[in-house]
């Protein structure tokens, strides 16, 4: 699989990856200067089941961590990922921030 690096597209409010020329993205909503709400994850159907969604969430959380920001997840996929990888709970803006 050919994958681009994660891009934060501020005009569309999305974290984006392109894999084999197909899009994958997480929609975010800024909540002040230091918190992002992650609201929706979308992966091209041709990429489903190949770990692209998990890679997208992992790289997005790494970006948020490096920026010293916090996260609230209202996206079921992101929330499930954080539950499966509890070390990322440290980025949650509040203890109940995983929907």
Residue frames relative to the residue before (quaternion, step in Angstrom):
aa qw qx qy qz dx dy dz
X 1.0000 0.0000 0.0000 0.0000 0.00 0.00 0.00
X 0.2746 -0.7388 0.5968 0.1501 3.52 -1.04 0.84
X 0.0187 -0.8263 0.5602 -0.0544 3.57 -0.58 1.19
X 0.3460 -0.7030 0.5770 0.2306 3.56 -1.05 0.79
X 0.5677 -0.5554 0.4587 0.3986 3.56 -1.27 0.16
X 0.6315 -0.5424 0.4014 0.3819 3.53 -1.24 0.52
X 0.0964 -0.7760 0.6223 0.0339 3.54 -1.04 0.88
X 0.2512 -0.7162 0.6262 0.1787 3.55 -1.05 0.79
X 0.1212 -0.7988 0.5888 0.0240 3.56 -0.39 1.26
X 0.2355 -0.8264 0.4969 0.1209 3.55 -0.08 1.29
X 0.6213 0.5571 -0.3597 0.4175 3.62 1.07 -0.58
X 0.7530 0.3188 -0.1998 0.5399 3.61 1.11 -0.62
X 0.3392 -0.7574 0.4755 0.2917 3.57 1.36 -0.17
X 0.5200 0.6027 -0.4306 0.4254 3.50 0.81 1.12
X 0.2918 -0.6466 0.6657 0.2313 3.50 -1.35 0.54
X 0.0741 -0.8535 0.5148 -0.0333 3.56 -0.62 1.15
X 0.0564 -0.7259 0.6840 0.0455 3.51 -1.29 0.70
X 0.1593 -0.7350 0.6424 0.1475 3.54 -1.21 0.48
X 0.0427 -0.7933 0.6067 -0.0269 3.55 -0.76 1.09
X 0.8275 -0.0760 -0.0048 0.5562 3.57 -0.65 1.15
X 0.6735 -0.5283 0.2591 0.4474 3.56 1.00 0.98
X 0.6046 0.5201 -0.3678 0.4782 3.59 1.22 0.44
X 0.4566 -0.7302 0.4434 0.2484 3.60 -0.95 0.87
X 0.0028 -0.7213 0.6921 0.0292 3.48 -1.37 0.53
X 0.1166 0.8242 -0.5447 0.1022 3.60 -0.83 0.87
X 0.2443 -0.6974 0.6503 0.1762 3.50 -1.43 0.36
X 0.3017 -0.7326 0.5846 0.1746 3.54 -0.87 1.00
X 0.0588 -0.8019 0.5941 0.0223 3.58 -0.95 0.87
X 0.1901 -0.7377 0.6355 0.1252 3.51 -1.34 0.41
X 0.3611 -0.7314 0.5261 0.2405 3.62 -0.65 1.02
X 0.0962 -0.7635 0.6370 0.0452 3.55 -1.03 0.87
X 0.7864 -0.1085 0.0308 0.6074 3.55 0.30 1.25
X 0.7385 -0.4437 0.2988 0.4105 3.54 -1.29 -0.28
X 0.8220 0.2939 -0.1155 0.4739 3.57 1.03 -0.62
X 0.6999 0.4021 -0.2773 0.5211 3.62 1.21 0.20
X 0.0995 -0.7649 0.6340 0.0558 3.54 -1.06 0.86
X 0.2631 -0.7129 0.6261 0.1748 3.54 -1.04 0.85
X 0.2057 -0.7531 0.6144 0.1140 3.57 -0.81 1.04
X 0.1291 -0.8808 0.4556 0.0015 3.54 -0.25 1.33
X 0.8194 0.0101 0.0421 0.5716 3.62 1.06 -0.57
X 0.1283 -0.7620 0.6306 0.0731 3.55 -1.07 0.82
X 0.0101 0.7948 -0.6064 0.0204 3.55 -0.97 0.85
X 0.0528 -0.7674 0.6388 -0.0154 3.53 -0.98 1.02
X 0.5473 -0.6099 0.4555 0.3477 3.57 -0.95 0.87
X 0.5718 -0.6342 0.3930 0.3413 3.62 -0.86 0.90
X 0.6194 0.5552 -0.3473 0.4330 3.62 1.07 -0.62
X 0.7077 0.4518 -0.2486 0.4830 3.59 1.23 -0.44
X 0.4538 0.7096 -0.4476 0.3002 3.59 1.23 -0.21
X 0.8036 0.2816 -0.2265 0.4728 3.54 -1.08 0.82
X 0.6344 0.5375 -0.3238 0.4514 3.57 1.28 0.14
X 0.6012 -0.6026 0.3474 0.3934 3.59 1.24 0.26
X 0.4054 0.7349 -0.4655 0.2809 3.59 1.25 0.10
X 0.6453 0.5238 -0.3255 0.4509 3.60 0.94 -0.84
X 0.6623 0.4954 -0.3051 0.4720 3.58 0.94 -0.86
X 0.6340 0.5168 -0.3286 0.4722 3.60 0.99 -0.79
X 0.6426 0.5292 -0.3130 0.4573 3.56 0.99 -0.85
X 0.6672 0.4817 -0.3007 0.4820 3.60 0.90 -0.90
X 0.6453 0.5318 -0.3241 0.4424 3.60 0.88 -0.93
X 0.7082 0.4527 -0.2710 0.4690 3.58 0.80 -0.98
X 0.6161 0.5319 -0.3466 0.4663 3.59 1.08 -0.65
X 0.6704 0.4832 -0.3020 0.4752 3.59 0.90 -0.87
X 0.6141 0.5301 -0.3516 0.4672 3.61 1.04 -0.68
X 0.6380 0.5220 -0.3220 0.4657 3.59 0.96 -0.85
X 0.6680 0.5027 -0.2981 0.4606 3.58 0.85 -1.00
X 0.6419 0.5261 -0.3131 0.4617 3.58 0.99 -0.85
X 0.6747 0.4997 -0.2956 0.4556 3.61 0.87 -0.93
X 0.6759 0.4769 -0.2875 0.4828 3.57 1.15 -0.59
X 0.4467 -0.7026 0.4426 0.3331 3.60 1.28 -0.11
X 0.4650 0.6803 -0.4364 0.3613 3.56 1.18 0.55
X 0.3631 -0.6906 0.5809 0.2319 3.52 -1.40 0.12
X 0.2812 -0.7793 0.5454 0.1270 3.56 -1.25 0.35
X 0.1069 -0.7043 0.6930 0.1109 3.49 -1.35 0.51
X 0.1691 -0.7999 0.5687 0.0905 3.57 -0.81 0.94
X 0.0388 -0.7586 0.6501 0.0198 3.53 -0.91 1.02
X 0.5365 0.5940 -0.3972 0.4489 3.57 1.33 0.17
X 0.4609 -0.7091 0.4523 0.2832 3.63 -0.65 1.03
X 0.6452 0.5237 -0.3340 0.4447 3.62 0.98 -0.75
X 0.6602 0.4882 -0.3016 0.4845 3.60 0.92 -0.90
X 0.6463 0.5251 -0.3211 0.4511 3.58 0.93 -0.89
X 0.6569 0.5009 -0.3096 0.4709 3.59 0.94 -0.87
X 0.6280 0.5352 -0.3316 0.4574 3.58 1.02 -0.79
X 0.6710 0.4872 -0.3006 0.4712 3.59 0.89 -0.92
X 0.6358 0.5181 -0.3349 0.4638 3.61 1.01 -0.71
X 0.6840 0.4687 -0.2804 0.4836 3.61 1.06 -0.74
X 0.7549 0.2455 -0.1362 0.5927 3.59 1.25 -0.48
X 0.1315 -0.8745 0.4609 0.0738 3.58 0.55 1.21
X 0.5064 0.6346 -0.4421 0.3812 3.62 1.18 -0.24
X 0.6443 0.5249 -0.3272 0.4497 3.63 1.15 -0.50
X 0.4672 0.6814 -0.4492 0.3401 3.62 1.22 -0.18
X 0.5531 0.6235 -0.3912 0.3903 3.59 1.18 -0.44
X 0.6536 0.5075 -0.3183 0.4626 3.62 1.19 -0.39
X 0.5060 0.6759 -0.4267 0.3242 3.59 1.19 -0.28
X 0.4824 -0.6886 0.4693 0.2699 3.54 -0.92 0.97
X 0.7683 -0.0342 -0.0375 0.6381 3.56 1.23 -0.38
X 0.6785 -0.5490 0.3063 0.3800 3.56 -1.18 0.61
X 0.7300 0.3847 -0.2273 0.5172 3.59 1.16 -0.49
X 0.3705 0.7857 -0.4352 0.2365 3.57 1.24 0.37
X 0.6166 0.4969 -0.3736 0.4830 3.60 1.20 0.05
X 0.3211 -0.7729 0.5224 0.1632 3.55 -0.51 1.24
